[in-house]
Amino acid sequence: MSQVGTLYIVATPIGNLGDITLRALDTLKEADAILCEDTRVTAKLLAHYDIKKPLVSCHEHTDERKLFQIIERLREGVRLAFVSDAGTPGLSDPGNRLVELTIAAEILVIPIPGVSALATIVSVAGINMQEFVFRGFPPHKKGRETFFKAVAGSDAPVVYYESPHRVMKNLELLQKFAPGKKVVIGRELTKMFEEVVRGSIQEGLQYFAEHPEKIKGEFTIIAHT
């Protein structure tokens, strides 16, 4: 009877490819296959490190049947690594459900830690982050106002992710509900044009209104008092 396999949850760079860990590289090289959000994104990452492994798509729209097929492969003794498109899986990506099912099947899950946008922005926030709330990405439409009302009502700093297409509109919404709060806005973290903007929400809005060319890449934002 074959030994049950292992699921490795592997953190990958959020921009700077030099941020990958030696342990992550070893894990990806030793895995039988790699589960990933977008096979195109992961293929480029693996090509950079000259790693050749089968890629299996596993994203937020993956149905339960396919997830259980993955569990069966683990039962057969296969070693699988799961990566998100960038950063540490389990934070605003489809990794949670896969891990939940793997644990329920009593199969070993091993974290291979590394960089995350959350930890990166917290490290340079320059404010008291002893306690904070992480809320992931705001809803696109339904629930958006509720999201920012919750941010406005939080006594603790709130960290959330934002896309360049919605950052200005959502900062305006935050300004509407929490005009007294301040923000730390991380842009292109770990990349060549990395920037951290600090100040009032209005100052953040004004800065990016004056520099629209900088509204690119993913944003990581802390709203605080």
N, C-alpha and C positions, 0 to 999 in steps of 0.2 A: 504494500500500500504506500502510495507516494506521500511525502510530507506536505502539510499545508503550507501554502506560500505566504508572502508578506506584502503588505501595501506600504510603500514609502511615500510620504508627503514631502515633496522637495521644493524648497524656496529657490527662486531664480532671480536674476537681476531685474530691477525696475527701470533700468536705462543704461547704466555703466556696466559693461560685460565683465569688467575686472572685479565686480563685487560677488561673483559666484564663489562658493566655498569649495575647497578641495574635496570635502566629504560629499557635497552635492555632485561633483563631477564623477567621483568614484561610484556613487549610487546609480547615476544615469548610465554609466558604462556597464555596470553589473546587472542591471535590470533586464528581464526578458522582453519587456515592452514598456512603452511610456504612454500613459493616459494624459491627454491634454485638451485644453479648451479649443484652441485653433491649431490644427496640424501645420498650417503654413507658418505661423509665428514660431512654433516649437521647432520646426524643421530648420529654420534660419539659425535659431539658437544652437541646435546640435551641430549644424554645419560649421559654425564658428569654432567649436571645440573638437571638431573631427570625430563626432560620435554618431554611429550608424545603428539605429534601433527602429523596430516597427513602432508606428504611431497609431494610437487609437483615440478617436474623437470622444470626448466626454465633457459636455457643457451643460448649461442650465436647461436646455430643451431635450436633453437625453432622457428617454423614457425609462420607466422602472424595469421593463423587460431587459433592456440592454445592461442596466446596472446589475441586475441579478446574473446576467451572463458573465459579467466581470467577476462577480463573487464566485461563480462556479470555476472560473479559471484559477482564482486564488486557491480554492479548495483542492485543485489538481496539482498544486505545488508551484505555480508560476509566481515569479517575483515581479511585481508591477510598481512603477513609479508614477505618481501623479504630479503634474505641474500645472499652474495657471499660466496665463499669458505673461504675467510679470508679478514678481513679489512672492509673498508667502501665501500658499493656498489656505482657504478657510475664511478669508476676509473678503466679503463681497464677491464671491465666485462660487461655482457649483461643487466645490470640494466637500462641503458639509454633509450632503446627503450620501455621498459615496462612503465617507468615513463612518457615518451612522450605521449604514447597512453592513459594512465590514466588521464593525465592533459587534453588532447584533449576531453576526455569523461566527463570532468568537475566533476571528482571524486577526493576527497581530498587525497593528498599525504603528509605524515608526516615523516620528517627525525628523526631517533633515532641515534644521532651521537656517535662516539667513535673513536677507534684507526684506523690509516691507516699507511701504510709503508711510504707514501709520507710525512705526517706530522712528523713521527718519525725521518726520516733521516734529514729533514730540521731543526729539533730542536737541533741536535748535529753536524750540518755541520761546525760550527765555521767560516763561511764566510758570507758576506753580501747577504742575501736572501730576501731583500726587494722586488725585482722583480726577477721572475724566470719563466722558461717554463717547463711544464710537458708534456712528450711525450708518456707515457705508455710503452708498449713493442715494441721493434724493429720488423719489418717484418721478417719472417723466411728466405725468399729468395728474391723474387721480391720486389724492393724498399728498400732493406737493405742499399745499398750504399747511396741512396738519403737521407735516414734517418740520417746517420752519417755525411753526408755533411752538413745537416741542423744543427746538433748539433755543428759541427765545426764552422759554420758561425754565431752562436748566440753570441751576446755580453753578454746576461744575462746567468746565470747558467741554465743548462738543467738537469732536473731530469727524469730518465727513469728506468723501471724495466727490469730485465734480468734473464734468466733461467741459471742454472748451466751448462747445456749442450752447451750453446753458449757464455758464458761470456768471455772466453779467445779469441775466434775468433773475437768477436765483439769489444773487447778492442784493439785488433791488428788493426782492421779497423779504430777505432777512432784515434789510434796513427798515422795511415797513413794520415788521413785527418786533424788532429788537434794536431800535435806533441808538440805544446807549451802549451796545456791545462793541467790542473790538475784534479784530481778526488777525490771524497769522496765515498768510496765503503762500503755500509752496507750489512752485511751478517748475516743471521739467526736472524734478528732483533726481540727483546723481548724474544728470546729463550735462552736455557742454554749456547750455544756456540756463542752467539752474538758477533760480532766483527765489528769495523769500521776502515777501512784502508784509510789513507790519503797520498797524494803525487802526483808525476807526473804519467802520464799514464804508462810510462815505469817502474816506481817503483811498480805500482800495478801489472803489468804483471809479473815482476820478483818475487814479493812476492808470488803470487799464483802458479807460476812455481816451486818455491822452496817448496811450501806447497800444493801439489795437493789434499791432503786429506781434505782440507778446501773448496774445490769447491763443496759445497753441499747447498741445500736449495735455496730459492729465494734471488736474489741480488737487492738492490736498489742503484742506482748510480747517483751521481751529477758530471757533467762535467763543469768545470769553468775555468776562466782565472786566 
